[in-house]
Amino acid sequence: MTTTSVRPGARSSADWITIEQATFMPNRRPPMVIERGQGSRVWDVEGREYLDMIAGIAVVSLGHSSPVVQRALAEQSARLIHISNLWYSIPQLELAQLLMDHSPFDKVFFCNSGAEANEAALKLARKWGKRNRDGAYALITAEHAFHGRTLATVTATGKEAYTRSFTPLPEGFVQIPFNDMDALERAVDATTAGVFLEPIQGEAGVHVATQSYLRDVQDFCRDKGLLFVLDEVQTGVGRLGTLWGFERWGVEPDIMTLAKGLGGGVPIGAVLAKDPAAVFEPGDHGSTFGGNPLMCAVAHAVVTYILENDVLGNVNRVGAVLKQGLEALVGTAPLVESVRGEGLLLAIELREEKAPDVARLGIEEGVLLNATGPTTIRMAPPLTLSAAEAEEAIDKFQRAIAKV
Ligand SMILES: Cc1ncc(COP(=O)(O)O)c(C=O)c1O
């Protein structure tokens, strides 16, 4: 039991952080407490304003406290918040229909997060392998992938730092270098059920699959009778300027997972599958909260808004402004080595291991940035970011690196 209680009198960031230190299993975060947000901006409890270039890790797709999200929450919460997967509910069915109408998939399973969506996809792949590939169960994943933190998804992620305290890990995961077709061909054996990749490795620092790689993986999977599974938790729902990331590569996976931007800030995940891969039967999988009416109503409103308001056009236009503006810093500003990414999922590679310093100094300059590693800054702002805000972000980023 802890002796510190959350006091209504707590006002400053320091006050709140004292409470955090007494009550939380530790996490590392900068010493300020965000109190409210609007559009692409947030404010801390001291009233300082920040341009949010990471949007809750690529989640707040329509901006903070979007009226679209607020309206859906208000209307649906007055009607029905939760009913469980024992019963049908209208928002769930409407969202399922919307996703099927705008994708090449046939069936969906709803859950609450990216890890859960991937966990469900892994179970689907195993069941599919049992039925269709003589009991094959293994998934080939990529080095530096990120698929989540449950035991199976962290094993698929394969990063030793994330797994070492939690062994023994589940069997059936084989890791190969990303963008390396020869390695994939060598890795396949009788136990392989499928290949499980991100089109852009976001958490690893925005490493983009080459055009030929994803096409070749798709063709190889079709040729060998393997499942082609894409984790679009970060890249899906408009982030790359297409509704689904895979459209940029001209491929179609058998299974796709979503979360993050789908709910525009509320927790929801989904697995979408083509009919042959949609092998769950009653009792195979489930989630009490998955597909609850409140989250589904919000996700439906978010996806509808994206489709009807040229949000994808905005991502392409503003993404180009941001990328070109950042590229102009290569060779002119200190530290900046290169820029990569698509749409509004970009990374700046630094020449020295200063990314955490840049993110810290960004806070002083009034911009939220994310260091995904010692040399990499990621930007994944709201999809509704304006061109003027993109210019402002470049300016603030430039001032942060000048201070390092
Ligand atoms: C590609 C990808 N997959 C899965 C996840 C895990 O999602 P969640 O944190 O919602 O479990 C993430 C989170 O960053 C991700 O980027």
The ligand as a Gaussian input file, in Angstrom:
#p B3LYP/6-31G(d) Opt

LIG

0 1
 C        3.490000      -1.963000     -36.075000
 C        2.997000      -2.099000     -34.671000
 N        2.400000      -3.235000     -34.286000
 C        1.930000      -3.392000     -33.043000
 C        2.057000      -2.405000     -32.091000
 C        1.523000      -2.633000     -30.707000
 O        0.370000      -1.884000     -30.548000
 P       -0.209000      -1.643000     -29.075000
 O        0.792000      -0.793000     -28.362000
 O       -1.522000      -0.942000     -29.323000
 O       -0.375000      -2.962000     -28.439000
 C        2.673000      -1.207000     -32.453000
 C        2.843000      -0.157000     -31.445000
 O        3.657000       0.726000     -31.547000
 C        3.152000      -1.043000     -33.773000
 O        3.760000       0.079000     -34.160000

